Amino acid sequence: MKKIPLIFALSAASIAFSQSKIIEKVEPAFWWKDMKNPELQILVYGKDVAHNDIVLSDNIPVKDIQKVENPNYVFVTVNTNEINVPQFTINIKKGKKNLGSYHYELKSRNPGSADRGSFSSKDVMYLIMPDRFANGDEKNDSSRDLTEKADRTLPNGRHGGDLKGIINNLDYIQNLGATAVWLTPVNEDNEKVYSYHGYAQTDLYKIDARYGTNDDYKNLSRELNKRNMKLVMDYVTNHWGISHWMIRDLPSKDWIHWFADGEKGFKRSNYKTTTQFDPNASEIDKKYALNGWFDTTMPDINQKNPLVLKYLTQNAIWWIEYAELGGFRVDTYPYNDKEAMAKWAKAITDEYPKFNIVGETWLYTSGQISAWQKDSKTGEAAGYNSNLPSVMDFMLFADMPKALQEKESWNTGMIKLYDSFTSDFLYPDINNLLVFFENHDTERWNEIFNADPKAYRMGLTLISTVRGIPQIYYGSEIGMRGDKNKGGDADIRRDFPGGWKSDQQNAFNPATQTPEQKEFFDFTQKILNWRKNKEVIHTGKTKNYVPQDGVFTYFRYNEKESVMVMLNNNDKDQQVDLKRFEESLQGFSKGKEVMSGKEWLLQNSIVIPARSSLIIELKK
């Protein structure tokens, strides 16, 4: 066995392990009894550990011991069904001499953990960038063991938001009407700069100390569960941080992707993930799309390596079980090896059949996006089933601002919204789409529309009433802005006002919101809380009517009730003839508008105010 040549110089202190004992790290650190899949692969790491014997206590049989190019790693596989003790010892021996031991625990699972619920179309997902939301513990703003220190004056620096800050403001999130909370990654990201976003993780089993501890993360999940809310983890399979301890001492060279024609093995992705299903794509384009790195600080992980895939699968299951999670959002999904990711998703949903996973499928046609959803006919046509339950509707995301900005014509304006929904037949589970008009990577909606409450109300009405799972981004509900083109990512990730003791204004408290903030907040709170108990919106059918004269009308209905939604994008009031909707209005004589409480008689026509929306619950 030989050492793997590294592309990065290491110092003696670069790996934060004690050199006094041979076992420096074991992952996962513990596991659970009675999992559906009893096979457990334990990574044992330490100086030349592979040059010695691995012996388990209590006569526990070892199914497999796998050694790799780097002698500092051994992968030990056991069958947990064959282990009848709550703890056993992993011993590293050289002959009769015991060089080191690790006491491994098999914990008891929480009752009902295998059947845990997950986010669905009943939910509204609230997206938070933890570093920018609220600082609940100023003592952890910086960490002695982590490189980047807190400096709120730096737009791209660490600002001090943490898990305790989120816990402190759960009343605000719940009262707003959100029922699921998606955090951008909170695992350790020990890069020198720009570490606040969390997407260059350096330890997949440890919460970043600047956010709190693993226990704090579990506590957040439990506090949400008490409120019948869910915690959604942002999971990253495509890349790790360059400072990840395994990247600094690679188990094998093929743990990550290398390029002979790149500088020090690095080659940037061409970001053309459409090559995944293009039957005519060149191999070189596919290679650079899937194997290229996002950045010099984000090595691209090779999921085709069975050890890598097993590591990622077990890590995902470990977090679900440990933190009692309510779902995953998976970053950069189409940039991964799709066959490997199908196995990853299946392994998780086999273990947790009700667990939902939504992939970031950043493509712009329904055909391309739908191919990534489980049991998709478009995926099947390409000979592929992703096993991925949910995808993100980036087509609707891209079309929404165009619909509200463009002049009306046969193919511009509100027709864009209608056209987005005409391909719904491609999705095998149309209710399991994440619908949104912004997130932490995109231009702020309120920046695009100059903080116009009318545009916000129309956008929020749409994603709150169409099929799927609405997702809103922290601060939208108080009119927060940010110019990505001029200010970069930091500007669309501003600190939430009131999240820091030194803030002059607190928007978490409705009583201290500015009039402008309150206008946005009140509308958001009312529509989201109305949506909570509306089965017709969660799972009802849809009837669309082609937009006319800048007005888009659609109905959500089931056997029990029907809701009429109208969006008027004109700068003037619009009178709409109701005869056209006779097939949907048959049997209904009146309606009540949800937001205003106004009663409507459904006779000849309705006048809908300029640049506004109506949500009318129909009545006999």
VEXDREN-2710 file (C-alpha; in Angstrom, 1 decimal):
% VEXDREN-2710
k/r/px/py/pz
1/MET/0.0/0.0/0.0
2/LYS/1.2/3.5/-0.8
3/LYS/0.4/7.0/0.3
4/ILE/-1.8/9.1/-1.9
5/PRO/0.0/12.1/-3.4
6/LEU/-1.8/15.2/-2.2
7/ILE/-2.2/18.3/-4.3
8/PHE/-2.1/20.5/-1.1
9/ALA/0.7/21.0/1.3
10/LEU/-0.1/19.8/4.9
11/SER/1.3/21.0/8.1
12/ALA/1.6/18.8/11.2
13/ALA/-1.2/20.7/12.8
14/SER/-3.6/20.6/9.8
15/ILE/-5.5/17.6/11.0
16/ALA/-7.0/18.1/14.3
17/PHE/-6.4/14.7/15.8
18/SER/-4.3/13.5/18.6
19/GLN/-1.2/11.6/17.4
20/SER/-0.8/9.8/20.7
21/LYS/-3.2/7.0/19.8
22/ILE/-3.6/5.0/16.7
23/ILE/-7.4/5.5/16.4
24/GLU/-7.9/9.2/15.5
25/LYS/-11.4/9.1/14.1
26/VAL/-14.3/6.6/13.8
27/GLU/-17.3/7.4/11.5
28/PRO/-20.1/7.0/12.1
29/ALA/-19.2/7.4/15.8
30/PHE/-22.2/5.2/16.8
31/TRP/-25.2/3.6/15.2
32/TRP/-28.6/2.1/16.0
33/LYS/-30.1/-1.3/16.5
34/ASP/-33.0/-2.7/14.5
35/MET/-32.4/-0.7/11.3
36/LYS/-34.1/-2.2/8.2
37/ASN/-30.7/-2.5/6.6
38/PRO/-28.5/-4.2/9.2
39/GLU/-25.2/-3.7/7.3
40/LEU/-23.0/-1.1/8.9
41/GLN/-19.7/0.1/7.4
42/ILE/-17.4/1.7/10.0
43/LEU/-14.5/4.0/8.9
44/VAL/-11.5/3.7/11.2
45/TYR/-8.8/6.3/10.7
46/GLY/-5.3/6.6/12.2
47/LYS/-1.7/6.5/11.3
48/ASP/-0.9/3.3/9.4
49/VAL/-4.0/1.7/10.9
50/ALA/-4.3/-0.6/7.9
51/HIS/-0.9/-2.2/8.7
52/ASN/-2.4/-3.9/11.8
53/ASP/-5.2/-6.3/12.6
54/ILE/-8.8/-5.3/13.4
55/VAL/-10.4/-7.4/16.0
56/LEU/-13.9/-6.9/17.5
57/SER/-14.8/-7.9/21.0
58/ASP/-17.6/-10.3/22.1
59/ASN/-16.8/-12.7/19.2
60/ILE/-18.6/-10.3/16.8
61/PRO/-18.1/-11.5/13.2
62/VAL/-16.6/-9.1/10.7
63/LYS/-18.4/-9.3/7.3
64/ASP/-15.7/-7.5/5.5
65/ILE/-12.5/-5.5/6.0
66/GLN/-11.6/-3.2/3.2
67/LYS/-8.2/-1.5/2.9
68/VAL/-7.5/1.3/0.4
69/GLU/-4.4/2.9/-1.1
70/ASN/-3.9/5.1/2.0
71/PRO/-2.9/2.9/5.0
72/ASN/-4.5/5.5/7.3
73/TYR/-7.9/4.1/6.6
74/VAL/-9.7/0.8/7.2
75/PHE/-13.4/0.2/6.4
76/VAL/-15.0/-2.5/8.6
77/THR/-18.4/-3.9/7.7
78/VAL/-20.6/-5.7/10.2
79/ASN/-24.1/-7.1/10.3
80/THR/-25.8/-5.4/13.3
81/ASN/-28.4/-8.2/13.5
82/GLU/-25.5/-10.4/14.5
83/ILE/-24.5/-8.1/17.4
84/ASN/-26.3/-8.9/20.6
85/VAL/-24.6/-6.4/22.9
86/PRO/-25.3/-2.6/23.2
87/GLN/-21.6/-1.9/23.0
88/PHE/-18.6/-3.6/21.6
89/THR/-14.9/-2.7/21.2
90/ILE/-12.9/-2.2/18.0
91/ASN/-9.3/-3.2/18.8
92/ILE/-6.3/-2.4/16.7
93/LYS/-3.7/-5.2/17.3
94/LYS/-0.2/-6.0/16.1
95/GLY/0.3/-9.6/17.1
96/LYS/-0.8/-9.8/20.7
97/LYS/-0.2/-6.2/21.4
98/ASN/-3.3/-3.9/21.5
99/LEU/-2.4/-0.6/19.9
100/GLY/-5.7/1.1/20.5
101/SER/-9.4/0.6/21.1
102/TYR/-12.7/2.3/20.4
103/HIS/-15.9/1.5/22.3
104/TYR/-18.7/1.4/19.7
105/GLU/-22.3/1.9/20.8
106/LEU/-25.5/0.6/19.2
107/LYS/-28.3/2.8/20.4
108/SER/-32.0/2.0/20.7
109/ARG/-34.1/3.8/18.1
110/ASN/-36.9/6.2/19.1
111/PRO/-40.4/4.6/18.8
112/GLY/-41.8/5.2/15.4
113/SER/-38.6/6.6/13.9
114/ALA/-38.8/4.3/10.9
115/ASP/-42.2/5.8/10.1
116/ARG/-41.3/9.4/10.7
117/GLY/-43.3/12.0/8.7
118/SER/-41.8/14.4/6.3
119/PHE/-42.6/17.7/4.5
120/SER/-45.4/17.5/1.9
121/SER/-47.8/19.8/0.0
122/LYS/-49.5/20.5/3.4
123/ASP/-46.4/22.5/4.4
124/VAL/-44.9/25.9/3.7
125/MET/-41.1/25.8/3.8
126/TYR/-39.2/28.7/5.3
127/LEU/-35.6/29.0/4.1
128/ILE/-33.0/30.4/6.4
129/MET/-29.4/31.2/6.0
130/PRO/-28.4/30.7/9.7
131/ASP/-25.4/33.0/9.8
132/ARG/-27.7/35.9/8.7
133/PHE/-30.9/35.2/10.7
134/ALA/-30.4/35.8/14.4
135/ASN/-27.5/35.7/16.9
136/GLY/-28.7/33.8/20.0
137/ASP/-25.3/33.1/21.6
138/GLU/-22.6/35.7/21.1
139/LYS/-20.1/33.4/22.8
140/ASN/-19.9/31.2/19.7
141/ASP/-19.5/33.9/17.1
142/SER/-15.9/32.8/16.7
143/SER/-14.2/29.5/17.6
144/ARG/-10.7/29.0/18.6
145/ASP/-10.5/25.8/16.5
146/LEU/-12.0/27.3/13.3
147/THR/-10.2/29.7/11.0
148/GLU/-12.6/32.4/10.0
149/LYS/-13.7/34.7/12.9
150/ALA/-16.8/36.8/13.1
151/ASP/-16.8/40.2/11.5
152/ARG/-20.2/41.7/10.8
153/THR/-18.6/44.6/8.9
154/LEU/-17.6/42.2/6.1
155/PRO/-20.4/41.5/3.7
156/ASN/-19.0/38.0/3.0
157/GLY/-17.8/37.3/6.5
158/ARG/-19.2/35.5/9.4
159/HIS/-21.9/37.5/11.1
160/GLY/-22.8/35.4/14.1
161/GLY/-26.2/34.0/13.4
162/ASP/-26.7/30.6/15.0
163/LEU/-29.0/27.7/16.0
164/LYS/-30.0/29.3/19.3
165/GLY/-31.0/32.4/17.4
166/ILE/-33.4/30.3/15.3
167/ILE/-34.8/28.6/18.3
168/ASN/-35.4/31.9/20.0
169/ASN/-37.5/33.0/17.0
170/LEU/-39.6/29.9/16.4
171/ASP/-42.7/31.7/17.6
172/TYR/-42.2/34.2/14.8
173/ILE/-41.8/31.5/12.1
174/GLN/-44.8/29.5/13.4
175/ASN/-47.0/32.6/13.7
176/LEU/-46.0/33.5/10.1
177/GLY/-47.6/30.3/9.0
178/ALA/-44.5/28.3/7.9
179/THR/-44.5/24.6/8.9
180/ALA/-41.1/23.4/7.7
181/VAL/-37.7/25.1/8.2
182/TRP/-34.9/24.5/5.6
183/LEU/-31.5/25.7/6.8
184/THR/-28.6/26.1/4.4
185/PRO/-25.8/23.8/5.6
186/VAL/-24.8/24.0/9.2
187/ASN/-22.1/21.3/9.3
188/GLU/-18.6/22.5/9.9
189/ASP/-17.2/24.6/7.1
190/ASN/-13.6/25.5/8.1
191/GLU/-12.5/27.4/5.0
192/LYS/-10.5/30.5/5.4
193/VAL/-13.1/32.9/3.9
194/TYR/-16.7/32.8/2.7
195/SER/-17.4/29.9/5.1
196/TYR/-20.8/31.4/6.2
197/HIS/-22.7/29.8/3.4
198/GLY/-21.8/26.2/4.5
199/TYR/-21.5/24.6/1.1
200/ALA/-17.8/23.7/1.5
201/GLN/-18.2/21.4/4.4
202/THR/-15.2/20.1/6.3
203/ASP/-16.8/17.6/8.7
204/LEU/-20.0/15.8/7.7
205/TYR/-20.7/14.5/11.2
206/LYS/-20.2/17.8/13.1
207/ILE/-22.2/21.0/13.4
208/ASP/-20.1/24.1/12.9
209/ALA/-19.1/25.4/16.4
210/ARG/-20.1/28.9/15.3
211/TYR/-23.7/27.7/15.0
212/GLY/-23.7/25.5/18.1
213/THR/-23.3/21.8/18.8
214/ASN/-24.9/18.6/17.5
215/ASP/-27.1/18.7/20.5
216/ASP/-28.2/22.2/19.6
217/TYR/-29.2/21.0/16.2
218/LYS/-31.2/18.1/17.6
219/ASN/-32.8/20.4/20.1
220/LEU/-33.9/22.7/17.2
221/SER/-35.5/19.7/15.5
222/ARG/-37.3/18.6/18.6
223/GLU/-38.5/22.1/19.3
224/LEU/-39.9/22.2/15.8
225/ASN/-41.5/18.8/16.2
226/LYS/-43.3/20.0/19.3
227/ARG/-45.0/22.6/17.2
228/ASN/-45.9/20.0/14.5
229/MET/-43.2/21.5/12.3
230/LYS/-40.2/19.9/10.5
231/LEU/-36.5/20.5/10.2
232/VAL/-35.2/20.1/6.6
233/MET/-31.4/19.5/6.2
234/ASP/-29.6/21.0/3.2
235/TYR/-27.5/17.9/2.2
236/VAL/-24.5/18.2/-0.2
237/THR/-23.4/15.1/-2.0
238/ASN/-21.6/16.8/-5.0
239/HIS/-18.6/18.5/-3.3
240/TRP/-16.9/19.0/0.0
241/GLY/-14.6/21.7/1.2
242/ILE/-10.9/21.6/0.4
243/SER/-10.1/21.6/4.1
244/HIS/-12.2/18.6/4.8
245/TRP/-10.1/16.2/6.9
246/MET/-10.6/13.4/4.3
247/ILE/-9.6/15.6/1.4
248/ARG/-6.4/16.6/3.2
249/ASP/-5.5/12.9/3.5
250/LEU/-7.4/11.1/0.7
251/PRO/-8.4/7.5/1.3
252/SER/-7.8/6.9/-2.4
253/LYS/-7.1/9.1/-5.3
254/ASP/-10.5/8.3/-6.9
255/TRP/-12.3/9.6/-3.8
256/ILE/-12.6/12.9/-5.8
257/HIS/-12.4/13.8/-9.5
258/TRP/-9.1/14.8/-11.1
259/PHE/-8.2/16.2/-14.4
260/ALA/-4.8/15.5/-16.1
261/ASP/-5.2/18.7/-18.2
262/GLY/-6.1/20.9/-15.2
263/GLU/-4.0/22.9/-12.9
264/LYS/-3.1/20.6/-9.9
265/GLY/-5.9/18.3/-11.1
266/PHE/-8.6/21.0/-10.9
267/LYS/-11.0/21.8/-13.7
268/ARG/-14.1/23.9/-13.3
269/SER/-17.5/22.5/-14.1
270/ASN/-19.0/23.7/-17.4
271/TYR/-22.4/23.7/-15.5
272/LYS/-24.2/22.0/-18.4
273/THR/-26.1/19.4/-16.5
274/THR/-28.5/19.1/-19.5
275/THR/-25.8/16.6/-20.8
276/GLN/-27.1/14.1/-18.2
277/PHE/-30.1/13.2/-20.5
278/ASP/-28.9/14.6/-23.8
279/PRO/-28.7/11.5/-26.1
280/ASN/-26.3/13.3/-28.4
281/ALA/-24.1/14.9/-25.7
282/SER/-20.3/14.5/-26.2
283/GLU/-18.4/12.6/-23.5
284/ILE/-16.1/15.5/-22.9
285/ASP/-19.0/17.8/-22.1
286/LYS/-20.6/15.3/-19.8
287/LYS/-17.3/14.8/-18.1
288/TYR/-16.7/18.4/-17.4
289/ALA/-20.3/19.0/-16.3
290/LEU/-20.4/16.1/-13.7
291/ASN/-16.7/15.8/-12.7
292/GLY/-15.6/19.4/-12.9
293/TRP/-15.3/21.3/-9.6
294/PHE/-17.6/24.1/-8.5
295/ASP/-14.6/26.0/-7.3
296/THR/-11.0/25.5/-6.3
297/THR/-12.1/25.2/-2.7
298/MET/-14.8/22.6/-3.5
299/PRO/-13.4/19.2/-4.7
300/ASP/-15.9/17.2/-6.7
301/ILE/-16.8/14.0/-4.9
302/ASN/-16.8/10.7/-6.9
303/GLN/-20.1/9.0/-6.0
304/LYS/-19.2/6.1/-8.3
305/ASN/-16.7/4.9/-5.8
306/PRO/-18.7/2.4/-3.7
307/LEU/-17.0/3.5/-0.5
308/VAL/-17.8/7.1/-1.1
309/LEU/-21.5/6.2/-1.9
310/LYS/-21.7/4.1/1.3
311/TYR/-20.2/6.9/3.3
312/LEU/-22.7/9.5/2.0
313/THR/-25.6/7.1/2.4
314/GLN/-24.8/6.3/6.0
315/ASN/-24.1/9.9/6.9
316/ALA/-27.5/10.9/5.6
317/ILE/-29.3/8.2/7.5
318/TRP/-27.3/9.0/10.6
319/TRP/-28.5/12.6/10.6
320/ILE/-32.1/11.6/10.0
321/GLU/-32.1/9.2/12.9
322/TYR/-30.0/11.4/15.2
323/ALA/-31.6/14.7/14.6
324/GLU/-35.1/13.4/13.9
325/LEU/-35.2/15.2/10.6
326/GLY/-38.3/16.0/8.6
327/GLY/-36.6/16.0/5.1
328/PHE/-33.7/16.7/2.9
329/ARG/-33.1/19.4/0.3
330/VAL/-30.1/18.1/-1.8
331/ASP/-27.8/20.7/-3.3
332/THR/-26.7/20.6/-7.0
333/TYR/-28.5/17.3/-7.6
334/PRO/-27.9/16.9/-11.4
335/TYR/-24.1/17.5/-10.9
336/ASN/-23.8/14.1/-9.2
337/ASP/-23.4/10.7/-10.8
338/LYS/-27.1/10.0/-11.4
339/GLU/-26.9/6.2/-11.1
340/ALA/-25.1/6.5/-7.8
341/MET/-27.6/9.0/-6.5
342/ALA/-30.5/6.8/-7.5
343/LYS/-29.0/4.2/-5.1
344/TRP/-28.5/6.8/-2.4
345/ALA/-32.1/8.0/-2.6
346/LYS/-33.5/4.5/-2.6
347/ALA/-31.4/3.4/0.4
348/ILE/-32.8/6.4/2.4
349/THR/-36.4/5.9/1.4
350/ASP/-36.2/2.2/1.9
351/GLU/-35.1/2.9/5.5
352/TYR/-37.7/5.7/5.9
353/PRO/-40.6/5.2/3.4
354/LYS/-42.3/8.5/4.3
355/PHE/-39.2/10.6/4.2
356/ASN/-39.2/13.3/1.5
357/ILE/-36.1/14.5/-0.4
358/VAL/-36.2/17.4/-2.8
359/GLY/-33.4/17.9/-5.3
360/GLU/-32.1/21.2/-6.5
361/THR/-32.8/20.5/-10.2
362/TRP/-31.8/23.9/-11.7
363/LEU/-33.0/23.4/-15.2
364/TYR/-35.5/25.4/-17.2
365/THR/-37.9/23.1/-18.9
366/SER/-40.5/20.7/-17.4
367/GLY/-39.1/17.8/-19.5
368/GLN/-35.6/18.2/-18.1
369/ILE/-36.8/18.8/-14.5
370/SER/-39.4/16.1/-14.4
371/ALA/-36.8/13.5/-15.5
372/TRP/-35.3/13.8/-12.0
373/GLN/-38.5/12.8/-10.1
374/LYS/-39.1/9.3/-9.1
375/ASP/-41.0/7.1/-11.6
376/SER/-40.9/9.9/-14.2
377/LYS/-41.8/8.9/-17.8
378/THR/-39.3/11.3/-19.1
379/GLY/-36.6/9.7/-17.0
380/GLU/-37.9/6.2/-18.0
381/ALA/-37.5/7.3/-21.7
382/ALA/-33.8/7.8/-20.9
383/GLY/-33.6/4.5/-19.1
384/TYR/-33.4/6.0/-15.7
385/ASN/-35.3/6.2/-12.4
386/SER/-33.9/8.7/-9.9
387/ASN/-35.8/7.4/-6.9
388/LEU/-35.9/11.1/-5.9
389/PRO/-39.3/11.9/-4.5
390/SER/-39.4/15.7/-5.1
391/VAL/-37.9/18.3/-7.4
392/MET/-37.7/22.1/-7.5
393/ASP/-39.9/23.9/-10.1
394/PHE/-37.3/26.1/-11.7
395/MET/-39.4/26.6/-14.8
396/LEU/-42.1/28.3/-12.8
397/PHE/-39.4/30.3/-10.9
398/ALA/-37.9/31.6/-14.1
399/ASP/-41.3/32.4/-15.7
400/MET/-42.9/34.3/-12.8
401/PRO/-41.0/37.6/-13.0
402/LYS/-41.4/37.5/-16.8
403/ALA/-45.1/37.1/-16.5
404/LEU/-45.4/40.2/-14.3
405/GLN/-42.9/42.3/-16.2
406/GLU/-43.7/41.7/-19.9
407/LYS/-46.4/43.3/-22.0
408/GLU/-49.3/41.1/-22.8
409/SER/-49.2/39.2/-26.1
410/TRP/-49.9/35.7/-27.4
411/ASN/-46.6/34.4/-25.9
412/THR/-45.6/37.0/-23.3
413/GLY/-47.0/38.2/-20.0
414/MET/-49.4/36.1/-18.0
415/ILE/-49.4/33.4/-20.6
416/LYS/-46.0/32.4/-19.2
417/LEU/-47.7/31.2/-16.0
418/TYR/-50.2/29.2/-18.0
419/ASP/-47.5/27.6/-20.1
420/SER/-45.5/26.6/-17.0
421/PHE/-48.4/24.5/-15.9
422/THR/-49.3/22.9/-19.3
423/SER/-46.5/20.3/-18.8
424/ASP/-47.7/19.1/-15.4
425/PHE/-48.5/15.8/-17.0
426/LEU/-44.8/15.0/-17.1
427/TYR/-44.5/14.8/-13.3
428/PRO/-45.5/11.5/-11.7
429/ASP/-46.2/13.3/-8.4
430/ILE/-47.3/16.9/-9.2
431/ASN/-48.1/17.8/-5.6
432/ASN/-44.5/17.0/-4.6
433/LEU/-42.8/20.0/-6.4
434/LEU/-41.1/22.8/-4.5
435/VAL/-42.5/26.1/-5.8
436/PHE/-40.8/29.4/-5.1
437/PHE/-39.9/32.8/-6.6
438/GLU/-36.5/33.2/-4.9
439/ASN/-34.0/31.6/-2.7
440/HIS/-30.5/32.2/-1.3
441/ASP/-28.9/31.9/-4.8
442/THR/-31.2/34.1/-6.8
443/GLU/-32.1/37.8/-7.1
444/ARG/-34.5/38.9/-4.4
445/TRP/-38.1/39.2/-5.6
446/ASN/-38.5/42.5/-3.8
447/GLU/-35.4/43.8/-5.6
448/ILE/-36.8/42.9/-9.0
449/PHE/-40.0/44.7/-8.3
450/ASN/-38.6/47.6/-6.3
451/ALA/-40.3/46.4/-3.0
452/ASP/-43.7/46.7/-4.6
453/PRO/-46.3/45.1/-2.3
454/LYS/-48.6/44.4/-5.2
455/ALA/-46.0/42.4/-7.0
456/TYR/-45.2/40.5/-3.8
457/ARG/-48.9/39.7/-3.1
458/MET/-49.4/38.4/-6.6
459/GLY/-46.2/36.2/-6.4
460/LEU/-47.1/34.8/-3.0
461/THR/-50.7/34.2/-3.9
462/LEU/-49.5/32.1/-6.9
463/ILE/-47.1/29.9/-5.0
464/SER/-49.5/29.5/-2.1
465/THR/-52.4/28.3/-4.2
466/VAL/-50.9/26.2/-7.0
467/ARG/-50.0/22.6/-6.8
468/GLY/-46.8/21.8/-4.8
469/ILE/-45.0/22.9/-1.7
470/PRO/-44.5/26.7/-1.4
471/GLN/-41.1/27.8/-0.2
472/ILE/-40.3/31.4/1.0
473/TYR/-37.0/32.9/1.8
474/TYR/-36.3/34.6/5.1
475/GLY/-37.0/38.3/5.0
476/SER/-39.3/38.3/1.9
477/GLU/-42.2/38.5/4.3
478/ILE/-41.0/41.9/5.5
479/GLY/-40.0/43.2/2.1
480/MET/-36.2/42.6/2.3
481/ARG/-34.3/43.4/-0.8
482/GLY/-30.8/42.7/-2.2
483/ASP/-29.1/43.3/-5.5
484/LYS/-27.2/40.2/-6.6
485/ASN/-25.9/41.8/-9.7
486/LYS/-24.3/44.8/-7.9
487/GLY/-23.7/43.4/-4.4
488/GLY/-23.1/39.8/-5.1
489/ASP/-24.4/36.9/-2.9
490/ALA/-23.9/38.8/0.3
491/ASP/-26.5/41.4/-0.7
492/ILE/-29.2/38.8/-1.1
493/ARG/-28.2/37.3/2.2
494/ARG/-28.5/40.4/4.4
495/ASP/-29.0/40.1/8.2
496/PHE/-32.6/39.9/9.4
497/PRO/-33.3/43.2/11.3
498/GLY/-33.6/42.5/15.0
499/GLY/-31.5/39.3/15.0
500/TRP/-28.6/41.1/16.8
501/LYS/-28.7/42.9/20.1
502/SER/-27.2/46.0/18.5
503/ASP/-29.8/46.2/15.8
504/GLN/-31.8/49.5/16.0
505/GLN/-35.0/48.0/14.7
506/ASN/-36.6/44.6/15.4
507/ALA/-38.7/43.1/12.6
508/PHE/-39.3/39.8/14.5
509/ASN/-41.9/41.7/16.6
510/PRO/-44.9/42.8/14.6
511/ALA/-45.4/45.6/17.1
512/THR/-42.0/47.1/16.1
513/GLN/-42.1/46.5/12.4
514/THR/-42.1/49.5/10.1
515/PRO/-45.3/50.2/8.2
516/GLU/-43.6/48.9/5.0
517/GLN/-42.5/45.7/6.7
518/LYS/-45.9/45.2/8.3
519/GLU/-47.7/45.5/5.0
520/PHE/-45.7/42.6/3.6
521/PHE/-45.8/40.6/6.9
522/ASP/-49.6/40.8/7.4
523/PHE/-50.4/39.6/4.0
524/THR/-47.9/36.7/4.3
525/GLN/-49.2/35.7/7.7
526/LYS/-52.8/35.7/6.6
527/ILE/-52.4/33.7/3.4
528/LEU/-50.0/31.1/4.9
529/ASN/-52.2/30.5/7.9
530/TRP/-55.3/30.2/5.7
531/ARG/-53.4/27.6/3.6
532/LYS/-52.5/25.4/6.6
533/ASN/-55.9/23.7/6.7
534/LYS/-56.9/23.8/3.1
535/GLU/-56.9/20.3/1.8
536/VAL/-58.2/21.5/-1.5
537/ILE/-55.0/23.5/-2.0
538/HIS/-52.7/20.7/-0.7
539/THR/-54.0/17.9/-2.9
540/GLY/-56.9/19.2/-4.9
541/LYS/-57.1/19.2/-8.7
542/THR/-56.4/22.2/-10.9
543/LYS/-58.4/23.8/-13.7
544/ASN/-56.5/26.4/-15.7
545/TYR/-58.0/29.0/-18.0
546/VAL/-55.9/30.6/-20.6
547/PRO/-55.1/34.2/-19.6
548/GLN/-57.1/36.9/-21.3
549/ASP/-56.4/40.6/-21.1
550/GLY/-53.7/40.2/-18.6
551/VAL/-55.8/38.1/-16.1
552/PHE/-54.9/34.5/-15.2
553/THR/-57.7/32.5/-13.6
554/TYR/-57.5/29.0/-12.2
555/PHE/-59.5/26.8/-9.8
556/ARG/-58.4/24.4/-7.1
557/TYR/-61.1/21.9/-6.3
558/ASN/-62.0/18.5/-4.8
559/GLU/-65.2/16.8/-3.9
560/LYS/-65.7/19.0/-0.9
561/GLU/-64.9/22.5/-2.0
562/SER/-63.6/24.8/-4.8
563/VAL/-61.4/27.9/-4.7
564/MET/-61.1/30.4/-7.6
565/VAL/-57.9/32.3/-7.9
566/MET/-57.5/35.4/-10.2
567/LEU/-54.3/37.4/-10.9
568/ASN/-54.7/40.7/-12.7
569/ASN/-51.4/42.1/-14.0
570/ASN/-52.9/45.2/-15.6
571/ASP/-52.2/48.7/-14.3
572/LYS/-56.0/49.3/-14.2
573/ASP/-59.0/47.5/-12.9
574/GLN/-60.2/44.7/-15.1
575/GLN/-63.8/43.5/-15.5
576/VAL/-63.9/39.8/-16.1
577/ASP/-66.9/38.0/-17.7
578/LEU/-67.7/35.0/-15.5
579/LYS/-69.6/33.1/-18.2
580/ARG/-66.3/31.7/-19.5
581/PHE/-65.8/29.9/-16.2
582/GLU/-69.2/28.2/-16.2
583/GLU/-67.9/24.7/-16.0
584/SER/-66.0/25.5/-12.8
585/LEU/-68.7/27.8/-11.3
586/GLN/-71.6/25.5/-11.9
587/GLY/-73.6/25.0/-8.7
588/PHE/-71.9/28.0/-7.0
589/SER/-73.8/31.2/-6.6
590/LYS/-71.4/33.2/-4.4
591/GLY/-68.0/33.3/-2.8
592/LYS/-65.9/34.9/-0.1
593/GLU/-62.6/36.5/-0.8
594/VAL/-60.0/35.1/1.6
595/MET/-57.8/38.1/2.2
596/SER/-60.4/40.8/2.4
597/GLY/-63.4/38.9/3.6
598/LYS/-65.5/40.4/1.0
599/GLU/-68.6/38.5/-0.2
600/TRP/-69.0/38.2/-4.0
601/LEU/-72.2/37.3/-5.9
602/LEU/-71.1/35.2/-8.9
603/GLN/-73.5/36.6/-11.5
604/ASN/-72.3/38.2/-14.7
605/SER/-68.8/39.6/-14.0
606/ILE/-66.1/40.4/-11.5
607/VAL/-64.0/43.6/-11.3
608/ILE/-60.6/42.7/-10.1
609/PRO/-58.4/45.7/-9.0
610/ALA/-55.2/46.6/-10.9
611/ARG/-52.2/44.5/-10.2
612/SER/-53.9/42.4/-7.6
613/SER/-55.0/38.9/-6.8
614/LEU/-58.2/37.4/-5.5
615/ILE/-58.7/34.1/-3.7
616/ILE/-62.4/33.3/-3.6
617/GLU/-63.8/30.3/-1.7
618/LEU/-66.9/29.3/-3.6
619/LYS/-70.2/28.7/-1.9
620/LYS/-73.5/27.2/-3.0
END
